Amino acid sequence: MLQTGDAAPDFKMEDADGKSWTLEGLRGQGFVLYFYPADDTSGCTLESCDFRDADPEFRAAGYLIFGVSPQGAASHQRFAAKYSLNFPLLIDEGGEAAKAFGAVKDGEKLRIKRSTFVIDGQGRIEQALYGVRAKGHVASLKETLNL
């Protein structure tokens, strides 16, 4: 499991529109990477809508927001459109990024552990939050970041 001060794992993922995102490409920019199990499920919808509503506060503090789950582009596009999500949803179909960040549950089948990582402009972990609950998570994160 990652801890504060650790270097964030390198990643390369595409968003639902085909744009590629990498750790190196985000250098100089703080960001929040939150891993969620599935598009358009109750907990994931609640968490994503909370991030949507808080996006202006995160941006004002210098953080971009990215949601990450195993679903493909079409699923992400439907989910984002249905709930007017205002940040990229990244595709991690094979779970490689989730595994690198330790955001997977044990077992043979890939299961995402709801986890959030705040990463600074130098690619270091500011916060690593594992097994978070969807309800109240964004409000708590904003509080710890003094937003």
C-alpha positions in Angstrom: 0.0 0.0 0.0 1.2 3.5 -0.9 1.8 6.1 1.8 2.3 9.8 2.0 5.6 10.8 0.4 5.9 7.8 -1.8 6.4 8.3 -5.5 3.1 7.6 -7.4 3.3 4.6 -9.7 3.7 5.5 -13.3 0.6 5.0 -15.4 -0.8 5.4 -18.9 -4.6 5.4 -19.4 -7.0 6.7 -21.9 -10.1 8.6 -21.0 -13.5 7.9 -22.6 -12.6 10.3 -25.5 -9.4 8.6 -26.3 -7.0 11.1 -24.8 -4.0 9.5 -23.1 -3.0 10.5 -19.6 0.3 9.7 -17.8 1.9 10.5 -14.6 4.7 12.2 -16.5 2.3 14.2 -18.6 0.7 15.6 -15.4 4.0 16.6 -13.9 3.7 20.1 -12.4 -0.1 19.6 -11.8 -1.7 18.3 -8.6 -4.5 15.8 -9.1 -6.8 13.4 -7.4 -7.1 9.8 -8.8 -10.1 8.0 -7.4 -10.6 4.3 -8.2 -14.2 3.1 -8.1 -15.7 -0.4 -8.9 -18.2 0.3 -11.7 -20.0 2.9 -13.7 -23.6 3.8 -12.8 -23.9 1.8 -9.6 -25.3 3.5 -6.5 -22.1 4.1 -4.5 -20.0 4.9 -7.5 -22.6 7.4 -8.7 -22.8 9.1 -5.3 -19.1 9.4 -5.1 -18.7 10.6 -8.7 -21.5 13.2 -8.3 -19.8 14.4 -5.1 -16.6 14.9 -7.0 -18.5 16.6 -9.8 -20.0 19.1 -7.4 -16.7 19.7 -5.6 -14.6 20.0 -8.9 -14.5 23.8 -8.8 -13.1 23.8 -5.3 -10.5 21.2 -6.2 -9.5 23.1 -9.3 -9.2 26.4 -7.3 -6.8 24.5 -5.0 -4.7 23.3 -7.9 -6.1 19.7 -8.3 -7.6 18.0 -11.3 -9.9 15.1 -10.7 -9.8 11.7 -12.5 -12.1 8.8 -11.9 -10.7 5.3 -12.7 -12.5 2.0 -13.2 -12.3 -1.1 -15.4 -15.2 -0.2 -17.7 -14.5 0.8 -21.3 -15.1 4.0 -23.2 -18.7 3.5 -24.1 -19.7 2.8 -20.5 -17.7 5.8 -19.2 -19.3 8.1 -21.9 -22.8 7.0 -20.9 -22.0 7.4 -17.2 -20.5 10.8 -17.6 -23.3 12.1 -19.8 -26.0 10.7 -17.5 -24.6 12.5 -14.5 -23.0 15.5 -16.2 -19.6 14.5 -14.9 -17.1 17.4 -15.5 -13.8 15.5 -15.3 -12.2 12.6 -17.2 -13.0 9.0 -16.5 -10.0 6.8 -17.2 -10.1 3.3 -18.5 -8.3 0.6 -16.6 -9.8 -2.5 -18.2 -7.0 -4.8 -17.2 -6.7 -3.3 -13.8 -3.0 -2.5 -14.2 -3.2 0.9 -12.6 -5.4 -0.3 -9.8 -2.9 -3.1 -9.1 0.0 -0.6 -9.1 -1.8 1.7 -6.7 -2.9 -1.3 -4.5 -6.6 -0.5 -5.2 -7.6 -4.1 -5.7 -9.2 -6.7 -3.4 -7.6 -10.1 -3.0 -9.0 -12.9 -5.1 -8.9 -14.4 -8.5 -11.4 -12.0 -10.1 -10.4 -8.3 -10.5 -12.3 -6.3 -7.9 -11.6 -2.7 -7.3 -11.2 -1.4 -3.7 -12.6 2.1 -3.6 -9.5 4.2 -3.1 -8.4 7.8 -3.6 -4.9 9.2 -4.1 -4.0 12.9 -3.9 -0.8 13.4 -6.0 1.3 16.5 -6.0 2.9 18.2 -9.0 6.1 16.3 -8.5 4.4 12.9 -8.7 4.4 12.2 -4.9 1.6 10.8 -2.9 0.0 13.5 -0.6 -2.7 11.2 0.6 -3.4 7.5 0.0 -6.9 6.5 1.1 -7.9 2.8 0.8 -11.3 1.2 1.3 -13.1 4.5 1.6 -16.9 4.7 1.8 -18.7 6.6 -1.0 -21.0 8.6 1.3 -19.1 11.5 2.8 -15.8 10.7 1.3 -15.5 13.8 -0.8 -16.5 16.1 2.0 -13.9 14.4 4.3 -11.2 14.7 1.6 -12.0 18.4 1.1 -11.7 18.9 4.9 -8.3 17.2 5.1 -7.1 19.4 2.1 -8.5 22.5 3.7 -10.7 23.3 0.7 
